[in-house]
Amino acid sequence: MSSSSRPIGSQSHTCSSTAESTAAKPKLSAKMRKRSTKTTVFFTVLVLLLVFGGLVPVFAPLPSLSSHQSPPHHHHYKKMNVGKFEIDEDMFWKDGHPFQIIGGDLHYFRVLPEYWEDRLLRAKAMGLNTIQTYVPWNLHEPKPGKLVFDGIADLVSFLKLCQKLDLLVMLRAGPYICAEWDLGGFPAWLLAIKPALKLRSSDPAFLKLVEKWWGVLLRKIAPLLYDNGGPVVMVQIENEFGSYGDDKAYLHHLVTLARAHLGEDIILYTTDGGSRETLEKGTIRGDAVFSAVDFSTGEEPWPIFKLQKEFNAPGKSPPICSEFYTGWLTHWGEKIAKTEANHIATFLTKILSQNGSAVLYMAHGGTNFGFYNGANTGPDESDYKPDLTSYDYDAPIKEAGDVENEKFNALRRVVQTYSAASLPSVPFDKKKTGYGPIQLQKTALLFDLLDTIDPADVVESENPISMESVGQMFGFLLYVSEYAGKDYGSGLHIPKVHDRAQVFVSCPSGDNAGRPTYVGTIERWSNQALSLPNARCASNITLYILVENMGRVNYGQYLFDEKGILSSVYLDGKTLHGWKMISIPFHNLNEGPKISPIIHAAYSGFTNVSASARKKLERKSENISKEPAIYAGRFSIDKVNQVNDTYISFSGWGKGIAFVNEFNIGRYWPSFGPQCNLYVPAPILRHGENIVVIFELESPNSELVVHSVDQLDFMCGSRKSNVHQL
């Protein structure tokens, strides 16, 4: 989706499509006659070929993709009773009959696989006949050449499940997806390549990597195309490119690549905002690629559909809004975005009532588990706005799958009005259970773990280098240097830090036995110099800077969003040299816990800490202000039938990340808000003992307690009202 669009538009247009709707009626019979003629000709030719010696397949040579890669081979699949999905006479046609797409975005990578069927059934109960989903390259290739297509990344199983439930699929293959997803779906390791790649362009080095990735992805997709007996009826090229650039060579190259792998029959499409400028830059005129549009909910749709026709071949422009916004995203520090159900239903009616098609964005939002949330910027890259862990989106199907709400019911009523068949019954909401308070204990202070790290895992450099260059793509990186102590304080300035840096100093020969002392925090969005404390120290003072990657920008001109310290570090105006970079390797979504001393402490330390050692650790940390630490605790679920969805409330805690049974449930930041709780789906839990581990960056709850509760909460933070009604 485009983060520049707004869900509620202020424009007011009037348009009547009665003439267009009426004119469509005689076309139906004409289309049927055309199909009858085509069928007669086909069988005539078939008989002649059989009489004169059989069928001889002849394949035209494929165009060369580039000078550095041979064209892929077409894969041919035996077609048994397969159908046809096509565009003609400004309509979609499915198996020879007009078809109105009533779809919704539901992203497999934001829902646990155990819940895919549940969420799809809820979408179907709302009346949807089509599911649209992105494919995030970074989830499937987290490291160069390491391909992942299992677990939450099992795209093929998700698509087959859609087919089982009689849902068509519009697949948004990227390579760029936006989606409020880290780096717009691009793998972060692309940022470590030198010379720097030019993303979303015809840069040959970038295209070579895209070709390699699509060579894997599209071969998996080809057997699942509708013409091959699968559910995929359309494949999107790029995403809202007209809002970014105008490199037509790049778009043409993607089309050539897609055709080489998927054949000539599949409908390729682009999605762009409904303005002339974005359509001029982002679409490819003619019959090769279908141009779809999106626009703010609240804008009159039919003038935009009329504009859409100018960018498609005659008869090849069925009106479709491929992102009909049901809600909106929310960043940390903002009020939770809400949209009014009847308003959304009114504008969906305007589209469907005149035979237009629409895809709800989102039908079901889900969750940004792990470190994969995206971010936006304003006019300057320092105006940085990371997305919440929750991707609820105020969608009709809520983050935990709930459908007992006004918006779901309002949209379902609209769809039922224009559906030829009755809709399936609506499933009940899943039960949520609050398992009560969970007592945590401190298992380790971050700086106590540094001595256990293998020196081979420490990167040294004269100047700070980015997280990507160190090989730490997500999470945290600790920068360490030294400077000479003196009687007066020093000024610390870091011109460019992405995204949030906590600064500590220590004097090994000082009274505090060398314990690091918290100095302050430097944030990308409010970067200010820090004053380091006066320190008489017989040895050099050690400077620690813990940098958190809070999610890469996924939209706009600052997409190339490296993380870490990206500039020199200045002490009293002089450059500080001699740095060590130490990775803090917490695992991401779809990864197992990494083998490291820090992870070992996080997951097993609290089970082995004796009472005396625990008291010693507590005494040691009493006078330590805001030193990051690992906390762990357990709670039990006694009966199998009590394993239900829950939420972990972090009321009274500062900022950090959380794991339940080694699954990274995401970031929490209740002091900044508006999200107070993190969603914990039941498949993460188990009968018996469950373990919660958190990495708290700042201030723990005074009682070291988190709570398992039975409802979400977006009312954290200091604002009087935490709802932003759009």
N, C-alpha and C positions, 0 to 999 in steps of 0.2 A: 504494500500500500504506500501511498505517498504521504509523508509526514507534513507536507506543505498544505494538503487539502484540509478542509474543515468539515465536520459532519453536518453542520447546520448552515445552509446557505442564506444569504441575505438578498439574492437577486429575485426578482419577481417577473415571470414570463407567463404568457397565456398562449396555449396552442391546442388546437383540436385536431385529432387524427381520425375523425370519423370517416373521412373520405378514404384514407389509407386503409383503415380496417375493413370498410365495405369493399374496397377494390380487391382485397385479398381473397374474397370468396370465389370468384370465377377462376382465380389462379389455381385453386386446389384441383379442380377437375382437369385443367390444362396440364398440371404437373403429373397427375395420374395417367393422362393419355401419353405424355412423354415417356413415362416409365414403361407403359405397356409396349410402345413402339420399340424402346431400347431392348426390352426382353425378347420380343419377336426377332429382332435383328441378331441378338446374341445367339439364340438357339439355331437360327438359320446358318450362321457362320460356323457354329460348333459342328453341325451335321456335315457341312461341306468339308471341314478339316478332317473329320473322322473318315469320310469317304475317300479323301485323297491322301491318306497315308498317315494320319495321326497328328497329334499336337506337337509342335516343335517350339519350345520356349525361346524367345529372343529377348535379351536384356541390353538396353542401351548403356554405354559406358558412363560411369559416374564422373562428375567434374572433380578436378584436383582441388583439394582443400587448401594446400599451401605447399611451398617448396620443401618443407621439412617433414611432411608426413604423407604417406601413401593413403589414398582414399580407402575407407572401410568397405568391406564387402556387404552387400545386401544379405540379410537373413530372410529365408522364405519359410513361412509357417503354413502348415496344412490347414485350410479353412473349411470347417465343417459347420454348416448352418449358421454362418456368421452374417451379421447385418451390415448396414451402411449408414454412416452419419455424415451429412453434407450440408452445404449452404447453397440455396438457389432461390430465386424470386424473393429475395430479402427475407428469407425465413430459414430456420434450421429444420432439417428433415432427418427423421430417424426411421430407418427401414421403410422408406417411401411415404411416411406420414409427417405432416407438420408437427413440430415439437417446440414447446415453450420451455426454455431453461428456467427453472426456479431452483436456484442453487445456493450454496453457502460455503464459505471458507471454514475448514476444520483441519488444523495442522497436526499431522501424526506425531511430530516431534515435540508437541506441547501436551501430549496426553500419554499416560502409561499404556503400553500395548494391551494390558489386561482390561482396559476401559475403552479401547477403540470401538468395539461392537456396541457397547452401551451408549456412547456418544453419537454414533452413527444412527442408531435406532431412534434416539431423541430428535436428531435432525430430520429423519424420515417422518416421525410423528408430527413435525411441524409442517410437513408437506413438501419437503425438498426432494427433488429427483436427481440432483447433481451435487457432487462434492468437489470443491476446488482446494488444492493444496500446493504449497511451495515445496521445493526440494532444497534444503540447505547444504551446500557443498561442504561447509566446515564440519558438519556433524558426520558426514560420510567419509571424509578424508582429513582427520585431525592432524596427521603428519604426512609429509610427502610419501606417496606410495602405500600408506597404511589405510586400506579401505575397510569401512565398517558398514555392514548391512544386516545387523542383527539387533535384537532388543528393540529399543525405541527407534532405531534406525532401519528397521525391517520394512522398507518401503514396499517391496513386492507383496508381502503378506497384507499390508494395509490396503493396497489396491485390489487384491483378490477378495478381501473382506467386503470392500465396497461392491464388487461385482456380485458376491453372494447375497447381499442385501438389495440387489437390483438398483444400485445407485451408479450413475455415470460419473466420470471424473474429468475435470479440467485440470491438467497438470502444469504447474508453473516451474519450469525446469531451470530457470536462471540463465546464465550462471550467477547473476545478481538478483536478489529477491527482495531487498528492503526488509519488510516484515517485522520491524522492531526487533530484529535478531542481530547478534553481534556481527559487525562488519558487513551487514547486508547479505550474510550467508557465505561470503568469501572466507577461505581458511586464513587464519592469522599468519601462517608461515609465508604467505605471499609477500608480506610486508618486510620479511627479512632478506628477500632476494636483492642482490646488488648486481648491476645498477637497478635502481628502483623501477618496478613495473608501473605502467600506467593502466590502472584498472578501468574496466568498462570502455575499452578503446581497441583500435586495430593495431596496437603495439604487438609486433610479432612474438616477442617473448611471452607476453600475456596470453595471446591466442594459442600458442603451442600448449600451454598448460590447460586451457579450456578444452582444446581438442582431446587431450589425454583423458580429462575428467569425463567429458561427454561420451567419449568412446566406451567408457565403462557404464555410465548411467543409461544412455539411450539404448544400448544393447539389452539392458534389463527391461526397459520400457517397451521395446518393439513387440514382443509377444503379447503384451497386454493392451495393445491398441484395439479399438472397437472393430476395425476391419479384420483383425486377426483373432477375433473372438473374445477380446478383453473389454474392460470398462472405460478405457481412456479415449475420449472423443476429440479432445483438443489439447494441444501442447503450446504453452506460452513461450515466446522468445523474449528474453530480458524482462525488464519490469519498469514501466513508466520512464523509459529512456528520454522521452521528450522533455521531462523536467530536469534533465541532467546535461545532455549534450546533443550533438547532431552528427556524430560519426557514422554516416550511412555505410561505410565500408565494413565497420564492425558488425552492424546489424545484418548486412548481406552475408557476411561470413558465417554468422550463426545460423542463418536460414539454410545456406548450402550444407553446413555440417549436419543440421537436423534432417534435412531431406536425404542425405546420404545414408543415415542410420535408420530413419523411420519411413522412408519412401515418399511418394508423391501424393498419396491419397489423404494422409492425416491433415486435419485443419491446424495450421500453425496460426497463432494470433499474438498480437501485441495489446498491451493495455496502457492507455495514456489519459491524462486529464482532459476534460471536455472543452478545451480551448483550441483555437486555431493554431496558436504558437506551439503548444505541446504536441499536437497532432502532426504538424508540419515536420517537427524534428524527430518524433519518435516512431512514426509509422512508415511502412513501405507501400506506396501506392500500387494498385493493381490487384491481380487475382492471386498472387503467390501467398500473401499473408493477410489474414483477416484483422482489421483494426477495430478493437473494442474500446470502450470509453468508461471512465469513472468520473464522478463529480460529487460535490457536496450534497448530502441529503437535505432537501429544502430548496434546491434549484429545480426549476421546471425541466423535466427530462426530455420532452419531445423536441424542443429547439436544438438540444445537444445531439440527439439522435439524427436530426436532419443534417447537422454539421458532419456527423460521423460518416454519412453516406458519401460525402465528397472525397473521403479517404479510402473508399473501397470501390471495387469494380462494380459496374451496373448490375443490379440484381444480387449482389454479394454482401449486403449490409443489413443483416437482421439486427434490429435495435436491441442492444444489451448493455446494461451497466454491470461491468464485471467486478466492481467493488461498491456495493450499495451499503453505506455505513450504518450499522445498527447502534453504534456507540463510538467510543474514542479511547485512545491510549492515555495513560497518566504517567508522569515522571515523578521521581522522588522530590518531595518538597512542594508538590502541587496538591490542590484539592482533587478528590476523585472525580473523574469525568462521568456525567450522567446525561442521557438523552431521554426525551419524553416518548413513551410508547405509542400514543395515538398519532403523534407527529410522524414517526417513522412509518407507521401503518398507512397513513394517508398518502405518503409519497410512493410507497410500494404499490398501492392501488393505482396511482396514476400511470405506472409502468405496465403492470399486468393487465389492467382493464382494456388496454389497446393493443394486446398481443405482443408487448415487449417482454424481454427476458431480464432477469436480475439475479445477481449472486450476492448474498448477504455477507458483508465483511464486518464483523465476524458472525457466523452462526454459533460457534463455540470457540472461545478464546483459548482457554487452558492456562498453562503455567510456564514461565521461563525458568525451568529447573536449572540447577548448576550455575555456571557463569555466562550463559548465552544471551542474557538480555542485551538489547541494543541501546542506543542513545541518539539524541538529536543535538544540533547546535543552532544558535541564532546566527546573526550576521557575522559574528566573529567566532573562531573555533574555541575561544575561552568561554563562550556562553554555552556551557556544556550541561546537558539535561539527560541523565541516565533514566532508563525505564524501570518500573517496578518489577519485582519478581512475579507478581500476579499479572496475567494477561487476560483478566476477566473481561475487559473491554466494554463492560455493560452490555454484553451480548445477550440474546434471548436464552441461550443455554449457558448458565453461569460457570464459573471456574470449576466448581465441584460437580457440574452436570445438572444442577437444579433447573427445573422447568416450570415450577409452580410460581410463576411471576406474571405480571401484567404484560410485559413486552412479548414473551413467548405466546401468550394467549391471543394478543392483538394481531401478531403476524400470522399465526395459524389461521385465524378467522379470515384474513385477507386471502391467504393461499387457498383455503377451502372453497372460497367463492369462485375461484378460477381454475379449480381442479376438476377434471372429468370424473374422477373416482373419489370415493370417500377416503378420508385419511386414516392411518392406523391410530389405535388408541394411544394415549399419552402415558408413558411409564411414570411410576411414582418417583419422587426424589429419593435418592439414597440416604439411608440413615447416617447421621453424624453422631459421634460419641465424644464427650469430653472425659478423658481419663484422669483428670485432676492434676494437682501439683506434681512436678517432677523435680526432686532435689538433685542439684548438680554439685560437683566438687571440682575444685581446681586441680588439674592433673599436671600442668606444666606452665611455666612462664616462657614466653617465646625466646628470650635472650639466654635462658639456661640451656636451650637445645642447640645453640650454635656450635658449642665445642664438640658435639657428636657428629657434626656434618663432615663428610669425607672431603678433604682439601681438593681432591680431583673434581668435585662438583662446584667449586668456587671459581668464578671467572674474574680475572684481574685485567684492569685497563687503566691507562693514564687518565682517561675521562669517562664519565658515566656512559653506558650504552643502553639501548632500548631493551625492553623485556623480550621482544621477538628475536633480537640478535643474540640474546643469552639462551634462547630456546624455551623460555617460560611464557607460554602463550596466554595463560589466564591466571587470575588470582593475585598473588603478591610477590614482590621482589624486594629484597633488603639490600640497600646500598650502604657500604661502610668505608669511611675514610678517617684521617687523623689531621689534627692541627695543633699548633703549639698554644699552651695555655698562657694567660696573661691576667693582669690585675683588673682589667676593664672588660666589659662585655663586647661581643662581636656581633656584627650584622650578617645574617645569612639570607642570600637571595638566590632563588632558582627561577629563572625567567620562564621555563617551560617544563611543567610536570603534568603527566597524564596518568592518574587523575587526582589522586589524593595522597598526600605524603605526611606521615607522622614523623616528627623529628625528635631524636633523643641524643643526649650526650652523656659520656661517662669519663671519670678520671680514675684509672686503675689504682693510683696511689692515694686516692681521696678517702674521706671518712666513711663513705657509703660502700666501701669494699668494691668499688668499681661498678655498682649497679647503675644501669642507664637511667637517666632522669628525663622525664617528658618535658619538652620545651614548647611545642605547639604544632599546629597542623597547617600545611600549605595546600590549598585547594585550587584546582584548575580554574574554577569559575570565580574565585575571589583571591587571586594570587597576591600575597603581600609578603614583604620581608619579615623575618623573625629576628628577634634580639636574643642571642645566646647568653646565658648567665655568666657573671664574673666567675672565674675559676683559677685559683692558684693550684697548679698541678705539677708535681715533680717530673712527670712524664707527659707525653702528648695526650691530648684529649681525643677520645674516640667519638666520631660522629656517626650516628645510625639514622638512616632515612628509609622507613618502610613505606613503599608505594603500592597502592591498591589500584588495579585495573578494574574500573567499575562498569565496563561494557563499552565496546567500540561503537563509534558513530555508524549508523546504518543508512543514512540518507543525506544527500546534498554534496556541496563542494568540498567538505572536509572529511570525505569518506576514508582517505588514507590516514587512519588514526592509529599511529604507533603509541605504545604505552611505556610508562616508566619515566625516568629523567631524560629529557630530550634536548638538554642544553648544558652548558657549563654551569657549575655551581660556584657562586661567588661568596667569599668570606671577606668582609670589609672592602669590597670592591675588587679583590684579587681572586683569580681563578684557583680553585682547590683541585689539586691533582692527586693521583694515586688512589684508585678505587677498587673495591671488591664487590662483586655482585653475587648474592646468595639467594637461590630459589627457595620459595616456601611452597612446596609441591602438593597442594590439596587437589583432589581429583575432581574432574568435571563430570557432566552428564554423560552416561553411557560408558564410563570408565570405572574400573575397579580401583580400590585404594592403592596408592603408589607405595612402594617399599622405600621408606625413609625413616630416620629417627623421629621426625616430627609427626608423621602419620602413625608410627608405632605408639608414640605418646598419646596421640589423640584417641586411638581406638582401644588400646589395651592398658594404658597407664593407670587408669583409675581402678581397674580390677586388681592391680598388684600393689597399690600404694598402701603401706601400713598406716595404722593410726598415728604413730609417732612421726612418721615421715610426712603425713598430711598436715599435722599440726606445725611441723617445722616449715613446710611450704607456706602455710597460712601466715605464720609469723613473719616469714621472709617478705611476703607481699603486702603486709599491712601498711608500710610506709611508701609503697611504690604507687605512683599516680599514673593511671592510664597506660600501664605496660600491657601489651597484648598477651593474652593467655588462653589456654585451652581448658574447657570445662566439659565434664561428662556426667551423665546420670542414666538411670534406668527406670522403666516402669513396666508393669506386667499386665497382660490381658489374659484373664483366667479361662474363659470359655471361647471355643472356636467361633461361635455365632456372635461373639461380641467384637470381632475384628471389623471395625467400620472406619470410614473416613474420619479424620480429625483435623484440627488446626493447632499449631504450637504458637502460643501467645508469648511475646517477648517484652511485655510491659515491664518497665523499670530497667531494661538493658540498654546498652548504647548502640553499637553498630557491629555487624559481623556476618558470619556465614554459619549455616547449620546443616547437620547431617543426622538422618534417622536410619539406623541399621545400615550405615555406610552409604546411604543414598544422599546425594547433595540436593537438599530441598530448596536452596537458594540463599539470597541475601536478606537480612533484616536490618531495619534502621528506624525503630519506632520514635526516636526523639525527633526525627526529621519528617516522618510520615509521608503519605497518609496511611500506608499499610502497616498494620500492627501484628498480624498473624501470618504464618506461612502454612499453606495447604499441605496436608500429608494424606495422600490417597491410601486406602486400605491395603492394596497390594504391597506397599512398602512394609507394612506391619506384619506381625506374626503372633501366633498363640504363644503365650509365655513371656519371656523377657525381651524387651525392646530397648535399644540403646540410643540415647541422644548425645551428640557431641557438637559443641559450638566453639568457634574461634571468635572470641570477643576482643575487639580492637581497643575499646576505650574504658567504659565504666560498667562493670557487672551489676546486676541486681543485688541489692544489699543483702538479701537472704539467699542468693544463689539459687533461685527457683524460676523455672519456666512452667507454664500451665498448658495442658492439653484441654482445649475447649471445643465446643460443638458448632461454632459459627464464625464466619469471617468478620473482619473488623477493619474498616478503612477510615477510622476516626482518630488516628494518632496525629501528633504534632501540636503546634502551638496556636493554630488558626481557630478563630471562633466558629467558623463553619468549614467543614471539610468536604463539602459537595460542590462541584462546579457544574451547574445545570447548563447544558449547551442548547 
